[in-house]
Amino acid sequence: MISDKSRNAMTDIMDGWGMGLSQFPFPNKLAYGHPGSIDGFSSIAVYFPEERLGVTYITNAEDLPLRNIFFMAINAYFDDTFEIPKF
């Protein structure tokens, strides 16, 4: 959907950010993505290039920080240790 030149610019990370993307280090995995929030709505989208896996999480209310639920789900997918949050 995008050119190699654009993708390379987006994933050339300096000071934690590329052109609109940040790097998310997971145990033995690398992902690129972007979080966001406004007025009680939150989202995060990441892509794991090696696994060819994209994951997006969107919420319009938060009982727990978005990262707690999102990273727990990613760890569960990759069979890494995780703890189910208490609601």
N, C-alpha and C positions, 0 to 999 in steps of 0.2 A: 504494500500500500504506500510505502514511502521509499525514496531512493536510498541506496547505500550511503551516499554522501550525507543525507539528512540523519539517517540512523547513527552513523559514526559521530556526527556532531552531538547528537542527543546522549550518546553513551560515553563520550570523552569527558570523564569526570574531573572537575577541578574544584577544590574547596567543598567537596561533598555533592556538587551539582553538575549536571550536564546542561544541555539546552532544554530545560523543562523537565528533566528527569533527575532523580537522585538514585543513589546506589543503596540497596538494602542487603547487607551481609547476613546470611543465614549460616548455620553450621554446615560447612562443606558445600554451600550453594551460593550463587550470586543472582540477584534479581535487580531489575531497574523498574522504577515506578514513580508515582506521585500521590501524596496524600492531600486532602483538602477539607475545609470545614467552613461553614457560615450559618448563622442563625439556628443553631441546634442540629443542622444536617452535617454529616461527616461521610467521607469516602476515602478509599485507598485502592489503587490499582497497581499491580506489579506483574512483571513478566520475567520468567526464568528461561533465558535463551537456551541453555543446554538441554533442559527438559521440554522445551517448546510448550510451556505451561503459562497461561495467563490467569490471574485471579483478581477479582474485584469484589469489594465489600462496601455496601452503602447502607446508611442508617439515618432515620429521621428523629431518633431519640437515643440517648445514651444512659444506660444504667451503669455500664462499665466503660472505661476508655476503649475506643475503637481498636487500638493496638492490642489490648489484652485478648480480645476475641479473635481478631484477624490472625495474629501470630500463633495462637493456640491451634487454630484450624490448619495453618500451614504446617506446623510441627506434626500434627496428627496425620496429615497427608503423606509427609515424608517419613513416617514412622519414627520420629524423634520424640523425646520425652516431652510431655505436656501435662498440665493440670487444668481440669475443667473449672472455669470460673464459678464462684458462688454468687448467685443473683439475689 
